[in-house]
Amino acid sequence: MRFYIRTFGCALNKADSLLIQEILQKHGHIPVKSPEDADVVIVNTCTVRQPVEHRVLAYLQKLRQLGNQRVIIAGCMPRVQSKLLRKVFPEAILLPWNASEHILEAISAPKGSFIEGVRSNRIPLLHQDGRAFLPIAYGCVGECSFCIVRLARGSLRSFPPETIVDAVRCLTERGAFEIYLTAQDTGAYGLDVGYTLPELLEQICSIDRDFVVRIGMMNPNHLIRFIDDLLQIFRKYPNKLYRFLHIPLQSGSNQILKKMNRQYTAEEWLSLIERIRCAFPDMSIATDIIVGFPGETEEDFRATVSILQKAKPDIVNVAKFTPRPGTPAAKLKQLPSQVVKERSRVLSKLVRRICLERNVLYEGIIVNALITGAAPFGGMEGRTRNYKPVILPDWTRSYQGRWIRVLIERVSPFALYGKPVRTD
C-alpha cells in the first residue's frame, strides 16, 4: 500500500507523523510524494489557531474532490472537533493523536470510523535528512484561557528519561545530527515523574556523538524554577546545544496575562530574558504575542510594544486572537476586527525592525553554520551556533550535516545570507 502524510502544526505533530510513517514502513507500506499517488492519505491536523484550522479544512475539501483515496484524519482535531470533521468529510477515518500507534487498524477500518487508543512511551526513530523530532512529553499543566490544545492533548505525561536518552543514541547512530526536543511545554518536563529538563539535558549532552540539540518552547513560569541549572548546562556543553530559547510572552500587560490565566508577570518574563542575555549575549530568543485578546486596551497594547522594545527578541511570532471552541476566552466579548488588524500591523512592523537590528550585527563577520539541507527557494540552508538561519547560494550535498565557516554578506529580518569561506 502506498501512503502520503500531510502534517500541519507544531514539531510535536511532526514527531507523531514520523511515528506513523515508521509503523507503516515497518509493515511494508511505501511512502509517496503526493496524495494523487497514494492509496491512503493521512492528514495530521492542528487546531491551535483559526487560520491553521481553515487551512486544514481547505486541504480536506481538496482531498475529497480527488475521491479515490482512503483518508485518515489524525492529530488534535479528531479529539476536540470531530463533529466539524464529520461535516466536512463524513467518510474519513478519525485517528486522534493518542491513537497514532493504531494506524494499522485505521487503514483497514470501515469508512467513518473513530479509532480509540492510548499513547505509549514509543518514540519515533526516524529522522528527516538528519533532523529528528523527539517528543519528551505530551500534555501540559497549564490552564490558559485561550488554548484548545490542552483540551486535545490533556494532562502532562513525561517520557521516562532513559527512553529519551536511548532514542537519542539510536537516532544519532542512524545519522541524525539535529535533535529537536519537543513538547507542549518542555519546561514542564518531569513534573509528573520527579525530574527536570536540565537533568535530562545533562544525560543527552553527555552522549559521545556529533549532534546538536534544539530545545523546544518552554513557558516562563517553569523556566524560573531552573534557570540557573539550564544556563549551567549551556556553559558546560557549548557545542551540543543551540544557543536558542523559545519563551512565550503573549502580552506585555499583566492585566491581559491574568485574563489569559498565564502564571507569570511581564516583569518576570523580562527579567528572565535579561538574565539569559547577561550570561549569553548572543542567545537567540524567540517569543509569541497574541494581539487583540478580549479586553485588551490601547494601554495594554502599548505595554506589549514597550516590553518588546526593551527585550529585542530575535524571533517574534505575532498572532491575532481568534476564539477557539470550548475555551473560556471564546465566551468573552471580542474586540472589533479592524482594531485587532491594525494592532497586528503595527506590531509586525516593529518586530521586523527589531529582528533586522539584531541580524545586522552579523554583517561582514564569519560564523560557523551547520548545513541542514536545501533551502526552500534554492541554495543551502544552515544554522549558526545560536540558531540563526543562514542561506547560501549553491546547494552542495556533501556539506549536509557539516559545520562550515560562512562569511555573512547581507541580512534580512528573518535570515543571514553568505558564502562559504575556503579553509585550504
Phi, psi and omega in degrees: 000138178261137182227155178227134180244127174246121185249129173250148170097212197277177178296330178296321175295322178298322177295318178296322178295321177295324177295316178299315179298317180300315180296315182295317180293325178299331180260020170088004179277154193243124176285143177234170190261000178210150179296331180296332182268000188261151169274329179229133175246127179251121180251110180269110194265160176227143181230018187298322180222157183299317179301322178293316178303317179297321177295320178298312183296321177297321179294319179297322178295323176295318179299320182296329178290331176297314167084334189266339187271150167283132183244130176245124179259115184247184174090210188278327186297320180301330182284325187242349182223041183296324180295319177298316180295321178297324180292320183281320188214075188298332183273354180291153176266130182262127183230089181300159188307321184286352177254015185306325182289353178262027183298326179295323175294322183293322185289343179248003182285155175300151178301141180086005182287156171241117185265122176265157178184169178238128182288129177269192178268018181288131178248134179297135181249026170259153171230162180254096179052043176100349181254123181248132175260110190244108179287134176251346179195156170239153179077182181207178178248003182276168176223050181298134188290344183260353196264123175269340183296325179296331176287328180280319187265341174080200184284162182297134169219108183275143174286145177301139182302323181294328177294318180293314182296318177298322179295319177298316178301314182294315182295319179289327174297328181271007172107002178290134177242352173235130177244113177266107175280123187229150177191170172298326178205100183296335179293337179276355183307132172088353180300333181268352182232012177070039182224168178230160177299314178302323178296320177295316180298323177303315180292318181294313185291340179280354176292129187273071176216165180269105176199166179226143185253134170252122180274131180282179186306139174222138181281148186301323184295335175274320180301325179304326184295327188226024184303318181296317179296321180293316179298326177294323177296318177299321179292320186287326185234065185296337182261359181254348183233130167299134175282080187207133175221136178252108187232100183296141172258311181076316176202148175271003181256124178295329177297317180287321177301322178294317177296327177286346184065038172277145190259045178199169176252165177298323180295322178294320177299312182296322178298321177299314181299318180296319178296318181294314183289334175294319180283321182223091184302332182263010178301125176281128180246125172251147177213170181236142177229134171254121176258146176080025175298144181309129180091356180292119178269173176298324178295319177299317181296318179298327177296323177294315178301315183297316184289328176291323177296327178283315187281327181050064177294159178277331180223132175228118176268107182264124180233133172286136180299132171229130182292134178253138184299138177086000181260150179302324183293336180293340182272351182278158178292126185275150176286155175302139185299326181291329177292315180297317181298318181292319178295322177296319179297313181298315183291320179297321177296317178298316182298318179299321179293314180298315182294323177295318178302319179295319185283331179302333180300342184264352181298131175083001179250163179260129179238159169269134181225136173273119181280118187259343179154195180287141177283154184302326184244031178104153182084196181249151174240142177217179178227136175285176179300334177255027168070020173288131177289134180238128179250129177245151191290328187239141180270119177235107187300331182295341178280341188300131181084005181248149170273127177231162177270134185229132173272120180278119184261329178205167182219163169230176176297344190246347185199164172254146181234131183201193180222149178299145177258124181296139181251358181268000000 
